[in-house]
């Protein structure tokens, strides 16, 4: 609304900053931060991983993260229907496969930690193994083949819903 009314541009013009509003879309999903150049400001309604992308690109980033209570179904942990896994505690000694950057790791990490069955991290081995997988297809095939016992997917992603 501030952008449509011109208020956003007007206020940032006082500091010499240019304002470009980029509407989230499936074609940009997860790639918005790659559009930034050093010295630019980015306001986004996103999870934390775009900040990690900027760090990887060598940017000296500052992140202000405002978070609220998340919908418990946003990033479900999924197991096969005939699996003996019926609760988070059932993942003890099992392997969760997901992408290390994004909701597929951060959400299960928090949920499993709260359930008393912590997930592996780079600093400490947990009771739930973690296998980093870069994409949803890799996760799907790993789950179907038994390479992993469970996965986590952000259901806002079209491929994850399928």
C-alpha positions in Angstrom: 0.0 0.0 0.0 2.8 2.4 0.9 4.4 1.7 -2.5 1.1 2.2 -4.4 0.5 5.5 -2.6 4.1 6.6 -3.3 4.9 6.9 0.4 7.7 4.3 0.3 9.4 6.0 -2.6 9.0 9.4 -1.1 10.5 8.5 2.3 13.4 6.5 0.9 14.1 9.3 -1.7 15.1 11.5 1.3 18.1 9.1 1.9 18.9 8.8 -1.8 17.7 5.2 -2.0 15.9 3.9 -5.0 12.8 1.8 -4.4 11.7 -1.1 -6.6 8.9 -3.3 -5.4 9.3 -6.9 -6.7 6.2 -8.9 -6.2 6.9 -12.5 -5.2 6.1 -15.0 -7.9 6.8 -18.6 -8.6 9.4 -17.5 -11.2 11.4 -15.7 -8.6 10.7 -17.9 -5.6 13.9 -18.2 -3.6 15.9 -16.0 -6.0 14.8 -12.5 -5.0 18.0 -11.9 -3.0 20.1 -12.8 -6.0 18.9 -9.5 -7.6 20.5 -7.4 -4.9 23.7 -5.5 -5.4 26.1 -4.4 -2.5 24.7 -1.4 -0.6 21.1 -2.1 -1.5 18.3 -2.6 1.0 15.9 -5.5 0.8 12.6 -5.8 2.6 11.0 -9.2 2.1 8.3 -11.4 3.5 10.5 -14.5 3.4 12.2 -17.1 5.5 15.8 -16.7 6.6 17.6 -18.4 3.7 17.9 -15.4 1.3 20.2 -13.8 3.9 22.3 -17.0 3.8 22.5 -16.6 0.0 23.8 -13.0 0.4 26.5 -14.2 2.9 27.5 -16.8 0.4 27.8 -14.1 -2.3 30.2 -12.2 0.0 27.8 -9.4 1.1 28.2 -7.9 4.5 24.6 -8.4 5.4 22.5 -7.4 8.3 19.3 -9.2 8.9 16.4 -8.0 10.9 14.0 -10.9 11.3 10.5 -10.4 12.6 8.7 -13.6 13.0 5.4 -14.7 14.3 3.8 -18.0 15.1 3.9 -20.2 12.1 1.1 -22.5 10.9 1.9 -26.0 12.2 1.1 -27.4 8.7 3.4 -25.0 6.8 6.4 -27.4 6.6 5.2 -30.9 7.5 7.5 -33.8 8.1 6.4 -36.5 5.7 6.9 -40.3 5.9 5.5 -43.0 3.8 1.9 -44.2 4.7 3.1 -47.7 5.6 6.0 -46.4 7.7 6.1 -47.0 11.5 6.7 -43.3 11.9 3.6 -41.8 13.6 5.2 -39.0 15.7 8.3 -36.9 15.9 9.7 -39.2 18.6 9.5 -42.1 16.2 12.2 -40.4 14.1 14.8 -41.3 16.8 17.6 -43.2 15.0 16.1 -42.5 11.6 17.1 -40.2 8.7 15.4 -37.0 7.6 16.4 -35.8 4.1 15.8 -32.2 3.1 17.6 -29.1 1.9 19.9 -27.6 4.5 18.9 -24.0 3.5 15.3 -23.2 4.0 12.1 -24.3 5.7 12.9 -28.0 5.1 15.6 -27.8 7.7 14.7 -25.0 10.0 11.2 -26.1 10.7 12.0 -29.7 11.5 15.0 -28.6 13.5 12.8 -26.6 15.8 10.0 -29.2 16.0 12.4 -32.1 16.6 14.3 -30.2 19.2 11.1 -29.3 21.1 10.0 -33.0 21.0 13.4 -34.0 22.6 14.7 -35.8 19.5 17.2 -33.2 18.1 18.3 -33.2 14.5 22.0 -33.4 13.4 23.7 -30.0 13.0 27.2 -29.2 11.8 28.2 -28.7 15.5 26.5 -31.6 17.2 25.2 -35.0 16.3 21.5 -35.4 17.0 19.4 -38.5 17.5 17.8 -37.9 14.1 20.3 -38.2 11.2 20.2 -35.5 8.5 20.9 -36.0 4.8 21.2 -32.8 2.8 19.3 -33.0 -0.5 19.2 -30.1 -2.9 15.8 -30.5 -4.5 12.3 -32.0 -4.1 12.8 -34.7 -6.7 15.9 -36.0 -4.9 13.9 -36.0 -1.7 11.0 -37.8 -3.2 13.1 -40.6 -4.7 15.1 -41.0 -1.6 12.0 -41.4 0.5 10.4 -43.8 -2.0 13.6 -45.9 -2.2 14.1 -46.1 1.6 17.4 -44.0 1.5 15.7 -41.6 4.0 12.8 -42.3 6.5 11.2 -38.9 6.3 11.4 -35.5 4.5 10.1 -32.0 5.0 8.6 -29.8 2.4 7.3 -26.3 2.4 3.8 -26.8 1.1 3.6 -23.4 -0.5 5.9 -24.8 -3.2 4.0 -26.3 -6.1 6.3 -29.3 -6.4 6.0 -30.0 -2.7 2.2 -30.1 -2.8 2.3 -32.7 -5.6 
